[in-house]
Amino acid sequence: MAGGDVLRVTRTVAIPLDELEWRFSGSGGPGGQHANTANTRAEVRFDVVASPSLGPVQRARLLARLGPVVRVVASDERSQGRNRALALERLAARLAEGLHVERPRRPTRPTVASTRRRVEDKRRQGARKVDRQRGRRVDPDG
């Protein structure tokens, strides 16, 4: 995810790693002496408001969708380095999702063939139900 001191979020957005604020603490849960002494849980925070890497439209979109500060935590692994990498991946994914612009749907009409199939299926289903009421078997195709 991170290539050369930047976190690549999308093709147009790259965030320098020095804009990220890191915090490390002990992960909870079982693990014995290692988990009790090592600060392997990684938390990364990205300040959307103060970031010079974002354009005004990108900043407004992230503020509306994610808020002024985006925070990600990773404590899945026993190694702080792997948790750091996981946190960066998750941050990039969350920011990319926040920046994603949904293309507007262009309404389309159903094809003639699909309309014909739907009507034929409805007719077959109706014949099947009528057949159940009468208690006899009728060929639904004619």
C-alpha positions as a printed Julia matrix, in Angstrom:
142×3 Matrix{Float64}:
   0.0     0.0     0.0
   2.67    2.48    0.96
   5.21    3.18   -1.72
   8.07    5.6    -1.03
   6.8     7.58    1.98
   3.25    8.0     0.61
   0.03    6.1     1.1
  -1.57    5.63   -2.33
  -5.36    5.84   -1.86
  -6.58    6.28   -5.43
  -4.93    7.18   -8.74
  -5.24   10.86   -7.89
  -4.84   10.81   -4.09
  -1.56   10.05   -2.33
  -1.05   10.96    1.32
   2.47   11.5     2.7
   3.08    9.22    5.68
   4.14   12.17    7.84
   0.49   13.38    7.79
  -0.53   10.24    9.7
  -0.52   10.1    13.49
   0.41    6.72   15.01
  -0.35    5.3    18.46
   0.71    1.9    19.77
  -0.63   -0.01   22.76
  -0.91   -3.54   24.02
  -3.48   -5.73   22.28
  -6.06   -7.23   24.57
  -6.87  -10.89   24.79
  -4.8   -14.01   25.42
  -1.17  -14.34   24.43
   0.92  -14.75   27.56
   4.02  -12.72   28.33
   4.52  -11.43   24.78
   1.03   -9.91   24.56
   1.33   -8.47   28.05
   4.6    -6.64   27.35
   4.62   -5.75   23.62
   2.76   -2.76   22.22
   1.57   -4.45   19.04
  -1.85   -2.83   18.6
  -1.5    -0.1    15.96
  -3.85    2.87   15.65
  -3.47    5.37   12.82
  -5.32    8.68   12.58
  -5.67   10.92    9.54
  -6.81   14.52    9.97
  -9.02   15.26    6.96
  -9.46   18.94    7.82
  -5.75   19.78    8.14
  -4.45   17.66    5.26
  -2.82   19.63    2.42
  -2.89   16.5     0.22
  -6.62   16.72   -0.45
  -8.4    19.01   -2.87
 -11.46   20.97   -1.74
 -13.94   18.56   -3.37
 -12.17   15.49   -1.93
 -12.0    17.11    1.52
 -15.71   17.98    1.44
 -16.64   14.45    0.35
 -14.54   12.83    3.11
 -15.85   15.24    5.75
 -19.43   14.44    4.78
 -18.91   10.67    4.71
 -16.23    9.95    7.32
 -15.95   13.01    9.54
 -13.02   15.3    10.4
 -10.68   12.53   11.61
 -10.44    9.01   10.17
  -9.19    6.45   12.71
  -8.21    2.83   12.0
  -7.04    0.16   14.43
  -5.27   -3.14   13.76
  -4.47   -5.68   16.44
  -4.88   -8.91   14.45
  -1.23   -9.93   14.36
   1.42  -10.45   17.04
   3.89   -8.19   15.26
   3.7    -4.4    15.42
   5.07   -4.15   11.88
   2.35   -6.38   10.43
  -0.31   -4.48   12.38
   1.11   -1.22   10.99
   0.81   -2.55    7.44
  -2.74   -3.78    8.11
  -3.72   -0.38    9.55
  -2.34    1.39    6.45
  -4.26   -0.96    4.14
  -7.48   -0.41    6.09
  -7.01    3.36    6.12
  -6.43    3.43    2.36
  -9.5     1.24    1.78
 -11.7     3.42    4.01
 -10.51    6.64    2.36
 -10.96    5.17   -1.13
 -14.48    4.1    -0.2
 -15.21    7.59    1.14
 -13.92    9.21   -2.05
 -15.76    6.84   -4.4
 -18.32    8.6    -6.6
 -21.29    6.46   -7.58
 -22.13    6.82  -11.25
 -25.74    7.89  -11.77
 -27.99    5.13  -13.06
 -29.32    5.66  -16.53
 -32.81    4.15  -16.73
 -33.25    1.51  -19.4
 -36.31   -0.24  -20.79
 -36.74   -4.0   -20.64
 -36.14   -5.8   -23.92
 -39.07   -7.26  -25.86
 -37.7   -10.78  -25.29
 -37.41  -10.29  -21.5
 -40.96   -8.92  -21.34
 -42.24  -11.91  -23.34
 -40.38  -14.36  -21.05
 -41.79  -12.68  -17.94
 -45.38  -12.88  -19.25
 -44.94  -16.53  -20.3
 -43.56  -17.41  -16.85
 -46.51  -15.65  -15.2
 -48.94  -17.63  -17.39
 -47.21  -20.94  -16.55
 -47.24  -20.13  -12.83
 -50.95  -19.19  -13.0
 -51.76  -22.47  -14.79
 -49.82  -24.36  -12.12
 -51.85  -22.7    -9.35
 -55.15  -23.37  -11.14
 -54.07  -26.99  -11.54
 -53.48  -27.28   -7.79
 -56.95  -25.92   -7.03
 -58.69  -28.38   -9.31
 -56.61  -31.27   -8.13
 -55.72  -32.39  -11.62
 -52.76  -32.05  -13.94
 -52.89  -29.59  -16.89
 -50.07  -29.06  -19.39
 -48.97  -25.39  -18.81
 -47.7   -25.04  -22.4
 -51.03  -25.47  -24.06
